[in-house]
Amino acid sequence: MFSFLPEAVRKGLEEARKTAQRRSSRLCVHDGDKVHRVLRLWDGGFALDAADAPNLRGFVEIYDGSRHLYQCLVMTSRDEDGERVYEFKWHAPVADRPALDFELPGDQPVALLPR
């Protein structure tokens, strides 16, 4: 579709798209003390901007703003269309409350009604 546009205009449009995508995304990857913005996230991995993305390997954590979403093991990366794509070897959602050491009854009331 944009093949008829000059190269400078195409590059400008691509940079504008990346900037808008970076601003709209609150997702970020924490690698130790370093924080990197996530452009895309899917079931099998995530993508960062290739210009400032490191070669991540091993344990990373994914946050949505200040909310901790996932703990992940990242195993591979490749460059595609200005993005560095990482794949999960393992990822697990982080629980928002501590684990229970007992079984909750199935007929437990949801709320108590006043008399």
N, C-alpha and C positions, 0 to 999 in steps of 0.2 A: 504494500500500500504506500509506503514512504519511499519507494525506490526512485521516484522522480524528483525528490527533494535534494538539494545540495548537501554534501557531507557535513558541513558546519551546522546546518539546520537540524539534521538528524541527530548529531551529537548533542546539540542543545536540548532537543526534545527528550532524549534518553536521560540526560542529567536531570532535567526537570522531573521526569517520572521517578527516578531514584530518590530525589530529594523529597518528593511528596510521599513516597512509600516509607521512607525513613521517619518522617514526621508523624505519620498516621500510626505507626507501629509502636506499641509500648513494650513489646517483648524484648528482652535482652538476655545475653548469655554471660554468666559470671565464671571466669576462669581464674580462680584465686582472687587477687585484688583487682584484676582487669575486667572491664565491662565492655561488651560489644553489642551493638544493635542487631536484632534479627529482622531480616527483610521478609522471610517466609518461614512458616513452620507447618509440617505435615506429619503423618504417622511414622514415616521412615526416616525423618531427619529435619534439617533446617538449613537456611541459606543466609550468609552474611555478605556485605559488600566486599568485593575482591580487592579493592584499593587498600583497605586498612584491616583486612581479616588475617589473623595469624594461622599457623598450622596447628590447629587444636587436635590433641590426642589425649584420650583418657577421660577423667572425670570432669564434668562441667555441670552447672546448674542453670536452669532456665527460669526467669522471673517475668511476671506481667506487672510492671511497675514495681511495687514493693511486695507483691504477693508471690510466694515461692510456688512454682507449678510442678517442675520435674527435676529429678536427678538423673543424669545420663552418662553413659559411656560412649564416646565418639570414636569411631574407628577409621574412617576414611574421609578424604575430601577431594574435590575436583573443581575446576573452574569452568563455568558455563555462563555465557552472556553477561560478563561483568560481575558475576556472583560466585562466591566460593560455597560449594554445596557440601555439607557434612551429613554422614549417615550414622544412625544410632546402631550400636551393637546391643545396647540395653538401655531402656528408659522406663522410669516408674513415676507415677504421680506422687506428690508429697501430700500426706494427710494433713488436714487442717485441725485435727484434735488428736490427743494421745490415744494409743491403742488400748482397748479394754482387755482386762485380764479375766473377764467373766462373760457368760452368755446372757444377752438381754432376752427377757421373755417375749414371745410372739404376741401376746395379748396385752401388752403394756399400753396404758392409755396415753394418748397424744397430749391431752391437756386435762386439767382438773376443772370440773364444773362447780361453781359455788352453790351452796344450799339455798 
